Amino acid sequence: MSFTPKFIYFDLDDTLLDHKQAEQNALHDIYHHFDLFKPVDVSQLVATYHQINSNQWFLYSKAKVSREQLQRNRFELTLRELNLDHSRFNEIGTRYMQFYQNHWQWIAGAQQAFQSIKKDYPVGVLTNGFAETQKKKFQQFDLYNQANHLVISEDVGVMKPHPHVFEHATKLTGYQPEEILYIGDSFTSDVSGGTDFGWKVAWFTDNGEAEKHRKADLIFNDFKNLTKVLKV
């Protein structure tokens, strides 16, 4: 990557913080906490929830369900699919979020890389997700004090990869789109969304699809490789 950025944005979930592992741990926690899950295996709960939750977030990104519907549906529909008492969706959803917060942690190597990069570059975070949850993460990991700009798509009014999110984040920096590097894990939200708006993108992935690789400016699966390229 023969490019020196003026500003670097990071995605949050599954780029800096290990959302997937926290989600899986929280699902195991609710499985063992509630007796109503006894008729099913924990792997059934995890697989069913992942499928339904992913679809609900897709519908939410297209404005086909509301935030409130998403929060209700992901557990009510999971319980229905598993033939369990779906009337307890609210109780389970609330407890899930409590467990989820207990498992937040940095992705391996991400904290060290973030600390090194912010010494030489102004940095920010651009993330999807519910605002109150992401703000709790910002607070817990001291990102309010360490980042120049923190952007949550819900506060902007549309989700990545919508260009308005990237436009808003760009204006905050005072730089041109082509002077910004975005580091993220999602091909659709981060790689396509960022490059389509004119940002440079470093894709954090183990994805081996060469066609998709051509969309990103840098591919890495170890943060040491990223800091080496950025010379920090």
N, C-alpha and C positions, 0 to 999 in steps of 0.2 A: 504494500500500500504506500505509494509515493505521494503522501498527502500529510500536511501538518494542519490539524484542525485549530480553529480559534476557540471553539467551545465543544464540550463533550457532554452529551446526555446519556444517561443509563436508563434502561427499563428496570423495573423493580422485581416483580415476581418471576422466579426462575431465571433471573439474570444476576441480581445482587443477592436476593433472598430465596431460600429453597421452599417455594410454595408447594410444589408437588409432594415433597416429603412431609411437610406440615399437614397438608390435607389428608394424606394417607394415615398418618399417625392419629389425627383427630377422628377419622372414621373408625379406626380400631378402638379408640377410646369410647366412642358412643356405643359401639357394638358390645363392649364388655360392661358398659354402664347400665344399659337398658335391657331388661329381661325379654322384652318383646322380640328381640333379634334372635333368640335361641333357635327358632325353627329353620334359620338359614345359616349358611357359612359366611364368615367375614369376607371371603373373596367375592361372594355374590353381592354383598352390600357395596363393596368398593367398586366393582365393575358396573353395577347398576347405577350407582350415584354418579360415577364419572360420565357415563353415557348421557344421562338425563341432565346433569349440570352443564355439560358442554353444549348440549342442544339449547338449553335455556339461555345461556350466555350469547349464543348465536342469535336467537330470537330477540334478545334484549338489544344487541348491537344493531339490529334492523328495526328497532322500535316496535316490535310485534308483541312484546310483553313489557309490562312496567317493572320497575325495580321491585316493587312489593310482590308482584306476581312471581318474579324469578325467585325471590327469597322463600316464598311459600311453595312454589311448584317443585323446586329441586328436592325437597324432602317429602312432600305429600305424594308426588308421582313416584318417587323411589319406593316409599312404603306400599303404595298401591301395586306397583310392579312385583314386589316381593310378597304380595298377599298378606301384608301385616296391617296393623291398626293405623290407618292413615290419619285418623283424627288427632294423633299426637305429634303431627308435623312441627308445630310451633315449639313445643317443649324440646323436641330433639334438635331442631335447628338452633335454638338458643344455646343449648348445651354444647353443640358442635362448635359454635363460634368461640366459646370459652376454652374448649380444648385446643382448637386451632391456634389461638393466640399463645398457648403454652409451648408450642413447638416451632415458633419462628426462629430461624437461624440463618447465618450467611451461607451462601453457596461456597463450596471449597475454593479457596484462593481469591474470592471476590473482595473481601474486606481489605486484604493487603494490596490488591491491585487498585482499588478505589482510593486508598490512602496515598499510594504512590502517584497516581494520576492527578489527584487534586492538588498536589504540590506544584505541578507544572502547568496545569490547565484549569480554567474555570469549568466547573461541572454542575450538572443538574440531573434531576430524575423526572422522567415522563412515564406515567403508568396508567393503565386501565384499572378497573376495580372500584369498589364502593369507597366513597371519599372518607367516611369515618374510620373504616378499617385501615386504609392506606395511611391516614394521618397518625393512627396509633403506631404503625410501623415506622413512620418518619421519626416519631418521638422516641420509640424504644431504641432505635439504632442511631440516634443523635444526628439524623440527616438534616434537621432544621438548622443546625449549627455548622454543618459541613458542606452543604450544597448551596450554590448560588441561586438556583431556581428549582422549585418543586411543582410539578404540573400533574394534576389528576384529571383524567378525561371527563369524569362525571361533573367536575366543576366547570369545565369548558362547555359541556352540553352535548358532546358527541364522543364516540369512542374511536380509538385507533382501529383501523387505518384511515379514518376520515381526515382529509387534508386540513380541515379547520383546526384540528388538534395540533398538527405540526406548524401551521401558520402562527397560532397563538404562542407556542413554545419558541418559535424563531424570533418573533417580535420582542419577547422578553430579553433575549440575549443581546440585541442590537447588531447582530451579524447577519450576513446573507445565508440562505439555505446551504449553499455549497461550501460554506466555511464551518459547518457543524457536522460532527461525527456522532452517530447514535449507536449504542451498544445494546443489543437485545437478542432474545431467544426465539421469538415468534416470526415465522416467515411471512405470514399475512400481515400481522399488526405492525411489526417492527421493520423487517426487510423491505417488503413491498410498500408499506405506508411511508417509510422514511425516504427510500430512493425515489418513489414517485413524486415526492414533494421537492426533491433536489438535494436531500441530505446524503452524506456518505454514511454507510452502515457497516458495522462489524457484527457478524452473525455468530452468536454463541450457540454452537450446535454440534451434534454428532451425525447430523443428516448427511447422507452420502450422495444425494441426487445432484449430479453435475449441472443439470439445467437450472436448478434453483441456486446453485453456487454462483452462477454468472450474474445473478441479480445483486449480490452483495459485493462490497469492496474488500472485505476481509472475512475469512472464515477461521474460527478458532474454537477449541474445546477445552483449553486450559488457559487460565488467566495469566500464567507466566508468559505465554506466547503473545498475548495482547500487550503486556507491559514492555516486552522486548521490541515489538514493532513500534510502539509509541516512544521508546527510548527513555523510559522512566524507571 
